[in-house]
Amino acid sequence: MLAHPAHLLAMGFGTGLSPVAPGTVGTLLAIPFYAVLLQHFSPLEVLALCVLLFSTGIWACDRTGRDLGVADHGCMTWDEIVAFLAVLTFLPTTWQAQTAAFVLFRLFDVLKPAPLRWLEKRFEGGIGVMLDDLGAAFFTLLVLALATVLF
């Protein structure tokens, strides 16, 4: 992880080294990270920051995947962190909203419904790693919006 700065970032500052469910651990890191960012920025500014973090993630995950010999290695969690950070910018800061979003995001990320699986296979390297989680974020927000309208 410390061999190159890209590895440190791609592995989510160590969350990717979790022996159990590294993607889940990475996603969880987004919650306190968001709370810290909210002390200095508005949700809209955090969302803008996510664009920079996403772009940096393409580079970091591409480099790390090449170095590890596996394009989307399970130890890379930056994609989950950034995508869930973006989700949080659209939610109320209640534990209920964040928990519902967390569960949905992890389900979409793990199950990878057809559109997400297509994204993952269509785009290679760092962009593919980052895009499928952005898709999971989109589906999470879509389901939450539909639930708000219907219930």
Wavefront OBJ file of the C-alpha trace (Angstrom):
o trace
v 0.000 0.000 0.000
v 2.847 2.394 0.745
v 4.867 1.531 -2.369
v 3.238 4.355 -4.357
v 0.885 7.249 -3.457
v -1.662 5.861 -5.931
v -1.850 2.634 -3.931
v -2.523 4.493 -0.669
v -5.373 6.377 -2.295
v -6.810 3.443 -4.283
v -6.771 1.279 -1.163
v -8.762 3.913 0.695
v -6.025 4.779 3.184
v -5.985 1.172 4.364
v -9.683 0.295 4.284
v -8.961 -1.970 1.320
v -6.721 -4.099 3.488
v -9.620 -5.171 5.698
v -9.717 -8.984 5.751
v -13.521 -8.879 5.723
v -15.644 -6.873 3.270
v -13.135 -4.168 2.286
v -15.704 -2.450 0.038
v -18.078 -2.150 2.966
v -15.326 -0.774 5.192
v -14.406 1.740 2.491
v -18.020 2.797 2.120
v -18.257 3.302 5.881
v -15.219 5.602 5.800
v -17.177 7.992 3.582
v -19.554 8.810 6.468
v -17.051 10.383 8.902
v -15.137 11.824 5.937
v -18.344 13.600 4.877
v -18.963 14.857 8.422
v -15.475 16.392 8.511
v -15.904 17.958 5.072
v -19.247 19.490 6.121
v -17.408 21.454 8.806
v -15.605 23.345 6.032
v -17.776 23.072 2.918
v -21.420 23.071 1.845
v -22.897 19.849 0.418
v -22.703 21.400 -3.059
v -19.006 22.141 -2.575
v -18.425 18.569 -1.367
v -20.176 17.306 -4.497
v -17.851 19.467 -6.613
v -14.909 18.038 -4.665
v -16.180 14.562 -5.562
v -15.491 15.366 -9.220
v -11.839 15.983 -8.355
v -11.704 12.886 -6.127
v -13.313 10.812 -8.891
v -10.762 12.018 -11.448
v -7.901 11.315 -9.068
v -9.409 7.892 -8.412
v -9.274 7.014 -12.106
v -5.516 7.562 -12.034
v -4.965 5.862 -8.662
v -7.081 2.794 -9.439
v -5.615 2.453 -12.914
v -2.049 2.568 -11.579
v -2.804 0.251 -8.660
v -4.669 -2.248 -10.835
v -1.747 -2.385 -13.279
v 0.772 -2.785 -10.458
v -1.269 -5.563 -8.823
v -2.016 -7.270 -12.137
v -5.783 -7.176 -11.492
v -7.753 -4.301 -13.028
v -10.413 -4.126 -10.265
v -8.692 -5.728 -7.282
v -10.895 -6.078 -4.197
v -8.455 -4.072 -2.107
v -9.248 -0.901 -4.071
v -11.925 0.950 -2.129
v -11.477 4.542 -3.293
v -14.318 3.967 -5.770
v -16.740 3.132 -2.942
v -15.547 6.032 -0.803
v -15.982 8.662 -3.520
v -19.281 7.317 -4.852
v -20.858 7.073 -1.409
v -19.505 10.502 -0.496
v -21.409 11.825 -3.523
v -24.573 10.006 -2.364
v -24.312 11.621 1.070
v -24.408 15.108 -0.466
v -28.007 14.483 -1.558
v -29.267 13.145 1.779
v -30.407 14.617 5.050
v -27.711 14.073 7.682
v -29.897 11.715 9.715
v -28.682 8.263 10.635
v -31.844 6.776 9.110
v -31.222 8.306 5.675
v -27.550 7.424 5.730
v -28.254 3.836 6.835
v -30.856 3.302 4.102
v -28.469 4.736 1.518
v -25.592 2.616 2.826
v -27.597 -0.615 2.566
v -28.860 0.209 -0.935
v -25.432 1.300 -2.154
v -23.761 -1.877 -0.909
v -26.514 -4.020 -2.472
v -26.104 -2.342 -5.845
v -22.319 -2.480 -5.616
v -22.215 -6.170 -4.681
v -25.053 -7.467 -6.882
v -24.121 -5.291 -9.881
v -27.410 -5.290 -11.803
v -27.078 -5.488 -15.598
v -26.393 -1.790 -16.305
v -23.606 -1.729 -13.704
v -22.128 -4.984 -14.932
v -22.150 -3.551 -18.451
v -20.300 -0.416 -17.274
v -17.719 -2.528 -15.490
v -17.071 -4.651 -18.593
v -17.305 -1.827 -21.145
v -14.708 0.441 -19.557
v -11.301 -0.853 -18.587
v -8.770 0.303 -16.022
v -9.372 3.064 -13.531
v -12.380 4.534 -15.326
v -14.165 1.169 -15.200
v -13.356 0.757 -11.512
v -14.754 4.187 -10.700
v -17.773 4.152 -13.046
v -19.570 1.082 -11.749
v -19.646 2.578 -8.252
v -20.913 5.865 -9.644
v -23.682 3.783 -11.214
v -24.406 2.160 -7.841
v -24.627 5.671 -6.367
v -27.091 6.683 -9.085
v -29.324 3.654 -8.474
v -29.177 4.259 -4.718
v -30.379 7.834 -5.138
v -33.030 6.754 -7.652
v -34.509 4.182 -5.252
v -34.443 6.657 -2.358
v -36.155 9.323 -4.494
v -38.827 6.854 -5.614
v -39.390 5.740 -2.021
v -39.800 9.376 -0.961
v -42.383 10.002 -3.691
v -44.289 6.744 -3.166
v -44.270 6.659 0.628
l 1 2 3 4 5 6 7 8 9 10 11 12 13 14 15 16 17 18 19 20 21 22 23 24 25 26 27 28 29 30 31 32 33 34 35 36 37 38 39 40 41 42 43 44 45 46 47 48 49 50 51 52 53 54 55 56 57 58 59 60 61 62 63 64 65 66 67 68 69 70 71 72 73 74 75 76 77 78 79 80 81 82 83 84 85 86 87 88 89 90 91 92 93 94 95 96 97 98 99 100 101 102 103 104 105 106 107 108 109 110 111 112 113 114 115 116 117 118 119 120 121 122 123 124 125 126 127 128 129 130 131 132 133 134 135 136 137 138 139 140 141 142 143 144 145 146 147 148 149 150 151
